[in-house]
């Protein structure tokens, strides 16, 4: 067996501070309704899955299939702040904190992608959802694909956003897990340290350049929400679960219509992974966002939401 790589497999390189001045006008521009104007507390609720509390945001209504949003590693439901208000204006939308992330309790059983998929299935059942459009970012893409494979009657349509498919099997999880532990012991592990960092242009760029293409063009309030999931109790085990989950032999069994979205300059997951998926999934379409990193829904929210709603309505 070939040795695993020590570095992420993407060949993309970070933008410079000067590059932000050349970004297109839609980069980082919030969609409408503005997420800052939403009374989020009234949309929060919790359900119990396998004796553990799972927190969700449940908003909107409409005649179309509900949309279920699944965050990635280190995320929480707030990863979808730019998506929920726009989608909720047309149909019901549910975003959850996976067990061990956000406000959801850690699971009793060891973390795995199939167990996370079963949790999402159970949440859908408890909330009275029928067939859904399931959307997953990064690790959440793995969970969404697993849901579609194991519970095909639940998934009407599938959206994979920056989801690893090929490269993840060649990635050595040890450096990532060591980095997670080290960051928690730095000033970035405290709210005060993170607020100070976000408020400084150069420091913000350096801290977030591997996640989004132009950190200085993302609103500071959004960056604060994105880092709110740091230190999640499930993070290390979820890293391990993601690195050891391999769907390459099963992708052709994904029969649901699938939208695959990827940022061209994603430094965490190479765009080649999504291109590989698009060639093998029987009912897939691929949209590549130029000058965009790993969080397409945060970096290009208007265009992403347009694509999502158009696909959901087809």
Secondary structure by P-SEA (a helix, b strand, c coil): cccccccccccbbbbcaaaaaacccccccccccccccccccccccccccccbbbbbbbbbbccccbbbbbbccccccccccccaaaaaacbbbbbbccccccccccccccccaaaaaaaaaaaaaaacccccbbbbccaaaaaaaaaaaaccccccbbbbccccccccccccaaaaaaaaaaaaacccccaaaaaaaaacaaaaaaaccccccccccccaaaaaaaaccccccaaaaaaaaaaaccccccccccccbbbbbbbcccccccaaaaaaaaacccbbbbbbbcccccccccccaaaaaaaaaaaaac
